[in-house]
């Protein structure tokens, strides 16, 4: 496994750990604030996180297709964040500072992972 893939896998692991913790907080401490802050919504989200976890595990294992899958996953989550989550879900949640920080960190880390995986699939290496 290349250094780029290893770093991307760690970035994605941290990204989704933060996101799952945030969504759990929204489903418990902020339950009922919006239609998105429920345990049933959290369970549906965990299905999406399971797919993400499978890709992250594949990245850690050095599976050949994993960098492409990780790149597609990262770009997909970025597009979701920009075009659906922020204009729809985020605004319905009556966001506070914690919500905006989590959203910026989540999306920013996805950009980092996507960049690392883009370099990997292009066959580029960073100078060490």
Buried (B, 14 or more C-beta within 10 A) or exposed (E): BBEBBBBBBBBBBBBBEBBBEBBBBBBEEBBEBBEBBBEEBBEEBEEBBEEBBEBBEBBBEEBEEBBEBBBEBBBBBBEBBEEEBBEEBBEEBEBEEEBEEBBEBBBEBBBBBBBBBBBBEEEEEEEE
